[in-house]
Amino acid sequence: MYSQNDLYKISDTLTNITNATASVINVDVTIVDEKLNRIAGTGKYLDNIGEKLNDNCLFAYALKQNESFIIENPREHEACKNCTHKGVCREWAQVCCPIKINRNTIGIIGLIAFNKEQKEIITSNKMNLLEFLNHMADLIASKLDENRKKEEITLMASELEILLNSMNTGVISTGQNGEIKRYNIIANEMFELNKINNIKEIIKNKFSNEKSPISNKEFIYKYKNKNYRAFYSVKPIIIDNEVTGYIFTFNKMKEILKVVNDLSSPTQMTFFSDIIGESINIKDVKRYAKKISKSNSTVLITGESGTGKELFARSIHFESERVDKPFIAINCTAIPENLIETELFGYEEGAFTGAKKSGKLGKFELAHKGTIFLDEIGDMPLHLQTKLLRVLQESVIERVGGNSVIPVDVRVIAATNKLLEQKVKYKEFREDLYYRLNVIPLKIPPLRERLDDINILVDNFLEKFNKRLNRNINKVSNNVIDLFRQYHWPGNIRELENVIEYAVNMCVTDIINIGDLPRNIREQEYENIKESTSPIMTIKELEKIEIKKALDRYGRDNKGIEKSARALGIGRATIYRKIKLYNI
Ligand SMILES: Nc1ncnc2c1ncn2[C@@H]1O[C@H](COP(=O)(O)OP(=O)(O)OP(=O)(O)O)[C@@H](O)[C@H]1O
């Protein structure tokens, strides 16, 4: 919608039109807007520009009429009927013509005769005059339209500029041959574009005038004599099937890594307080690990499977200065041998058949400024051990298929449950790498060497699985705890955690008893029964264990139950009753 404001914006044009019209016709001209404000005028009206006309005047009538007309008998004409100025009106004749845009009247242009001669000019040439004035009204309307479009374009241009400058990506538009035309702030900050004329000076020989788009190609550029890595993409501007220029977008490698790390870093942080244990053994290890967190030196964590090596590695990272940077964990046995190298070091575009076109970043690059956790390091293939040694010694990596070195700042924490010294002896692990990794050794004791932790671990896991499985089990019986203290725990804390989860699932009362434990632990108990020092089980617990054992062996169908009853030396009815009683 157009408003009176739009008319004011072209007031210079209106003045020109009224002056030109008045000098050609020799009659005074005036223009009012739809609110009856005088916007332009000649002669007598010159001093009254800006005045507000009364609501019953001729122009108010003309606005309602919405078409051109001539008045030859002012004061008597219907248009003057209610005019409050009728008594002082000295006008001899008038011509009114609406200024219309899209059929809406937004003002009136009028000619006014103040004497007989001027009236004669109007009345002698009515048709031509009306036509002429309509042209003037159209001229004003098209000027308004043009002005509006200009404003829209200016607005769009500044919106686009703000949009481009608020992006985190550098954008440059070029001509057909790469000559730089326009760019945003980020692009200027990256490349100091006041010193550069052509895009080829930035991406060197990588640009040839192509018609198809290119996305995410890596390149190196210089800024203040230092080399930086970035990615660029290009899209041709095609008009009438002809490439008229290109749009280049640039992303700094640093920014991309930040985004990747933000997305891939675990949202849950781990702290030493998450490592449960009150035994002297574990307290000592925790104290030592906290101390070494502050250092940047490589740590080698040793300990049996499930002792909490990864938990320690995470806590060290989140306790260190690198806390805001990524913690990247990689398990050397979980990845096929032929993929570990590219996983760790990445690869260049076209490094091998099947490689992605844009290449791939390795975990070392992703972990830049953070920590990498190399689990099961003892299983790392020998040829990669050499590459890893180089990272540790020189803090650089080389991508597969690449020919340049990339600096990385990563703290390495390695872990193993193997005897690395033995592997070194048998030449399965490089001796120099072993010493390079073992700068700070951290040995996590197995659970059987910290039996005092069993109670607190059991309580924690019971609480965890009560919550997770929506149960309300109060405690674990003393017999079970005694059994746990005798068991050798080859799978350590992980195994204990799994045992509690199993028992919470099996338990039908509010106390976990031996019968609720997995078979391997119960069998351990059976062995213990033979020993005179072993804890005494209730007859009911023993009965439940044996019935379960028989059912597991013979099956739970009718035949299986019959066989079980026979093996247990009880009748069919009894075994059915016991199954129901113990909810087996
Ligand atoms: N002290 C502890 N307190 C609580 N949970 C623990 C503790 N130690 C280990 N866990 C839990 O036990 C499981 C195994 O821990 P983790 O993966 O750290 O062991 P690991 O030594 O790295 O095992 P692996 O050698 O098999 O990789 C995890 O679920 C972990 O949360």
The ligand as an SDF file (V2000), in Angstrom:
LIG
                    3D

 31 33  0  0  0  0  0  0  0  0999 V2000
   35.3230  -47.4640   39.9210 N   0  0  0  0  0  0  0  0  0  0  0  0
   34.2280  -47.5270   39.1420 C   0  0  0  0  0  0  0  0  0  0  0  0
   33.0830  -46.9820   39.5550 N   0  0  0  0  0  0  0  0  0  0  0  0
   31.9720  -47.0860   38.8220 C   0  0  0  0  0  0  0  0  0  0  0  0
   31.9060  -47.6850   37.6290 N   0  0  0  0  0  0  0  0  0  0  0  0
   33.0350  -48.2450   37.1650 C   0  0  0  0  0  0  0  0  0  0  0  0
   34.2450  -48.1890   37.8860 C   0  0  0  0  0  0  0  0  0  0  0  0
   35.1960  -48.8220   37.1780 N   0  0  0  0  0  0  0  0  0  0  0  0
   34.5990  -49.2490   36.0490 C   0  0  0  0  0  0  0  0  0  0  0  0
   33.3040  -48.9190   36.0480 N   0  0  0  0  0  0  0  0  0  0  0  0
   32.3270  -49.2570   35.0120 C   0  0  0  0  0  0  0  0  0  0  0  0
   32.7140  -50.4890   34.4630 O   0  0  0  0  0  0  0  0  0  0  0  0
   32.5890  -50.4970   33.0550 C   0  0  0  0  0  0  0  0  0  0  0  0
   33.9320  -50.7430   32.3970 C   0  0  0  0  0  0  0  0  0  0  0  0
   34.7750  -49.6400   32.6260 O   0  0  0  0  0  0  0  0  0  0  0  0
   35.8740  -49.1900   31.5580 P   0  0  0  0  0  0  0  0  0  0  0  0
   35.3610  -49.3180   30.1810 O   0  0  0  0  0  0  0  0  0  0  0  0
   36.4270  -47.8830   31.9930 O   0  0  0  0  0  0  0  0  0  0  0  0
   36.9330  -50.3420   31.7860 O   0  0  0  0  0  0  0  0  0  0  0  0
   38.2340  -50.6760   30.9280 P   0  0  0  0  0  0  0  0  0  0  0  0
   39.2900  -51.0470   31.9000 O   0  0  0  0  0  0  0  0  0  0  0  0
   38.5340  -49.5480   29.9990 O   0  0  0  0  0  0  0  0  0  0  0  0
   37.7490  -51.9500   30.1440 O   0  0  0  0  0  0  0  0  0  0  0  0
   38.3920  -52.6110   28.7900 P   0  0  0  0  0  0  0  0  0  0  0  0
   39.8200  -52.9290   29.0920 O   0  0  0  0  0  0  0  0  0  0  0  0
   37.5780  -53.8500   28.6200 O   0  0  0  0  0  0  0  0  0  0  0  0
   38.2120  -51.6110   27.7210 O   0  0  0  0  0  0  0  0  0  0  0  0
   31.9730  -49.1730   32.6800 C   0  0  0  0  0  0  0  0  0  0  0  0
   30.5850  -49.3040   32.6160 O   0  0  0  0  0  0  0  0  0  0  0  0
   32.3620  -48.2950   33.8430 C   0  0  0  0  0  0  0  0  0  0  0  0
   31.4550  -47.2400   34.0020 O   0  0  0  0  0  0  0  0  0  0  0  0
  1  2  1  0
  2  3  1  0
  2  7  2  0
  3  4  2  0
  4  5  1  0
  5  6  2  0
  6  7  1  0
  6 10  1  0
  7  8  1  0
  8  9  2  0
  9 10  1  0
 10 11  1  0
 11 12  1  0
 11 30  1  0
 12 13  1  0
 13 14  1  0
 13 28  1  0
 14 15  1  0
 15 16  1  0
 16 17  2  0
 16 18  1  0
 16 19  1  0
 19 20  1  0
 20 21  2  0
 20 22  1  0
 20 23  1  0
 23 24  1  0
 24 25  2  0
 24 26  1  0
 24 27  1  0
 28 29  1  0
 28 30  1  0
 30 31  1  0
M  END
$$$$
